[in-house]
């Protein structure tokens, strides 16, 4: 059974650390659907969130192999427990004449914001789980979408669950 | 007042402080400041190789023989990339080496400068870890961490890439070698979990058809003594992987021989029919398991390994134990004694006796010697050569091998009673490993008997090192099982490609190896019949050649195959036993 997983990784904020993670996935034929990384409040650490999919034994290997990397400090499979998942999308949508109010309405329904505009287009900012962003694109219609920039998934455990050293 | 040293001096000093005896290396532009620092000291002896690949294998051979990290020093670009095969070899077999590579100056990084290669990038998939030194002050800590990481946990190769400006002789820094190192992101587990150990002992004691399957982790983890004590206390059979030979005494009656693709009939059958398999420091490599779906259908698995990622990677473990082999096995032995004290009849002796009778039956019918036939005009067989070497060295030599048929014959017919005596490239299967690895072992133990069993194909991949052997007067004995072909390739072509020997022979293009050895000042012999064999082997291992390298060119039957051979995609009880014998009869 192949399932989508969200794995959070704390790693030393050092040059080359990220390349080891990406190299590991390529080398071991694991799949990366998305990957985000940024420094944390502790500047010696970066937090990386990646989404991957695989059966249970593959995911077990992914987390074990990640843990083996010397710069990796902690690995948590967020999908093991309740968690919050968010992705940011900036999407440039064709919006001309009569379409303009309709696009605006759809953006409102998805709680998106129009953050830039030209006479022919809106740039909409949207956050949410990945499926919500997918749904927005379907609602607007692919033909109207001019450009998409997605951040990839970021995630955090719900409640008291905390990922720290 | 702290000592002020240049980066180059700090690097060499750090190696001294780490207790390094030898540096295997080759100079070049980006490493010249370091070479100048080496020139000014005596503590670390630099060995000048003829090819950087060989330097890495020498360090590896040194590490495998001693358990201490072997160290390599090379320049940037081609010097660095030439070590990659050696690093990958060490990585696959989990041996501790530290490779220091020169790099172009920091301000030229990324500019495609002369002899620039992204060494950290190129080596990344085959190292345990790597460091790119950003400035000279980082050198002592990088060295400290490199040695710590290389030798602890599951050992492996570590690269330190040092830009030339970081070794500038005119820029001096305070030097202090760190006493210890703590890393929040790297804490290898030592002792196994006591609950898991209790469960494992319970399952072991309840076994009716047990097998202990031990690998390189027992050798590398200095756990042979503890493993042997457990096996003898239980009187259970032991099989070793190719990497694990010597982890249990080869002459003990409980030893079933090597298992796997070219394992013994009895080892593979015992595995197949076992009800409990205790895997220690072994990783269920595909050359062992053959088809994982058909692997040991009746067995429950206890798997002890220092690397959690090795556990349940191929075969799910019923009782996983993460821990270093030696402390975990010692813990198990203690637990075992407690259990047996409480209940002396905990082991079902009748079942174990019956199990031994079955195993001994397999051993009698199809032990390795089954294939030791003398044909009509009796060409010399490779097995006979290995056995003659075994007798002449009383089984006490350090034996290195290259890769191919000769490697399997050595593994099958030389019985190792001690760990770290058998040194071969098991995981990566690197031809050209044998001679430099033997050199590393000989540097480590100058008075020991070191033998390199090789084939002419493998030997020619690093034969330039005969010159290094001349320079340092290394008295290695090279046993060349010469079948005038790439024997293992040819065997597969015989068995799977209708005998079409596509590019596996070079019959009329071989050098005169005796003359070749002589040209480097070494002694050379040639043998091609059984009656001459004993005398020649006795002579080369006699005192007369104690201080000289001897090359024995043994012309063997070019048609000999390695058997047993597992049938591709089969279970462990599916083997071909003889050239014309077809598959083994089902036991």
Boltz contact constraints between the chains, C-beta under 6 A:
constraints:
  - contact:
      token1: [A, 12]
      token2: [B, 185]
      max_distance: 6.0
  - contact:
      token1: [A, 23]
      token2: [B, 124]
      max_distance: 6.0
  - contact:
      token1: [A, 23]
      token2: [B, 125]
      max_distance: 6.0
  - contact:
      token1: [A, 27]
      token2: [B, 125]
      max_distance: 6.0
  - contact:
      token1: [A, 64]
      token2: [B, 308]
      max_distance: 6.0
  - contact:
      token1: [A, 64]
      token2: [B, 309]
      max_distance: 6.0
  - contact:
      token1: [A, 65]
      token2: [B, 309]
      max_distance: 6.0
  - contact:
      token1: [A, 68]
      token2: [B, 309]
      max_distance: 6.0
  - contact:
      token1: [A, 70]
      token2: [B, 129]
      max_distance: 6.0
  - contact:
      token1: [A, 70]
      token2: [B, 186]
      max_distance: 6.0
  - contact:
      token1: [A, 71]
      token2: [B, 185]
      max_distance: 6.0
  - contact:
      token1: [A, 73]
      token2: [B, 184]
      max_distance: 6.0
  - contact:
      token1: [A, 73]
      token2: [B, 185]
      max_distance: 6.0
